[in-house]
């Protein structure tokens, strides 16, 4: 769920909405009394933005907003250094008028400033530079893993086209399969050269992923990530890399007032179309952060197995608060029972796993925000 709070000062002198692009910015200004927005076009440079702020009377009393987009949060941080209150708008939640088929930068800026003044916009919470850097590194690893998967498919299909089939085991890309692939020699010289180039590309991807994994392991034991990573790793199915990915995508769990808000932010809540006495619920919305949603759904598969205390949990027990360890164990007991119950009622495995991921989100939120344990829960643990 986007952050609906605004950083606009209590006494606004001028409302400003910026339509930001790579080289230019269209600014629409509107006084508190309303009227027709005034438009200005400025270059997307620090010098031009500073001059624009001076032209409108300085930072005091300004309320500035712009849509989140490919230009990132550099403009937000520049305005913060200048002392300007700025909000970043959630683009997917901007109201759209039916039948509006004309889109220009000027019309967009005018629409945004009117909605901003009326309080009809929702905002996102900008990540800190540290969180954004970690998110870039984690997503870079995910992209490389996807590229490695595609490279492996190309190698396997090239060998299959020339009649080379791995029969020494059932699983692909194990150590035995890797050794078999490197022993293969194709009859055609050009085909063999192509295979060698594909293998070199695959080796480079493996090396890059290995380097990033080492860097993430070092980041996980440094501040400010060491404690949150340890707390998340108490939960079954959440490893160091998964924990770093959740922290990079979600940030501070305390910004969500309830676990339902976090579930909605992750797109794990079901769609609903209800009217009168009729209620219809469908698949999950998938409208939130897909990276964090994928990590939690992957972690939820581990709760098919019976609860047990792993060596990792025992190793972390002395380094995490007792309430976090208790909730991690409660999650194992509750979610395994829930998974078995849903499976017995004939639910598909994928549907069951999404339901488990949704409940796991609630346990994680409670642990990361240090919600008090109930008396009966503490006694049972």
Number of C-alpha atoms within 10 A of each C-alpha: 19 18 16 15 12 20 14 19 14 8 11 15 18 20 22 27 31 24 23 22 14 10 9 14 23 21 26 26 24 21 17 13 8 13 9 11 19 14 17 14 16 15 16 16 13 12 9 15 18 15 12 17 16 11 9 14 12 15 19 17 17 24 26 25 27 26 23 20 13 9 11 13 18 10 18 20 16 15 18 13 10 15 13 22 21 23 26 24 25 20 15 11 12 16 13 9 7 6 6 7 6 7 8 8 16 19 14 17 27 24 17 25 27 22 14 24 21 11 11 13 23 21 23 18 16 17 16 13 12 11 20 17 13 19 21 14 18 23 16 15 20 15 13 17 16 13 15 19 13 13 17 18 12 16 18 18 13 18 20 12 9 13 10 16 13 16 9 9 9 8 11 12 12 11 10 13 17 11 11 16 19 11 8 12 16 16 9 9 10 10 15 16 13 14 22 15 13 17 18 12 16 20 14 13 20 14 12 15 19 13 12 16 17 10 12 19 13 11 17 19 14 11 9 12 16 15 16 18 24 22 24 26 23 28 25 23 18 21 17 19 17 21 24 27 23 23 20 25 22 20 18 14 18 13 14 18 11 14 19 18 16 24 23 20 23 26 21 27 23 15 14 13 9 10 8 5 5 7 9 10 11 10 12 17 15 16 14 18 16 15 17 21 23 16 18 26 21 16 20 26 20 18 24 19 13 12 18 11 12 10 9 13 20 12 11 15 17 10 12 18 15 12 19 25 24 18 23 23 20 19 22 22 15 15 26 20 17 19 21 15 13 17 16 9 8 9 13 10 14 11 14 20 26 22 22 26 25 23 21 26 22 18 20 22 22 20 25 17 16 14 13 10 15 8 8 8 11 14 8 8 11
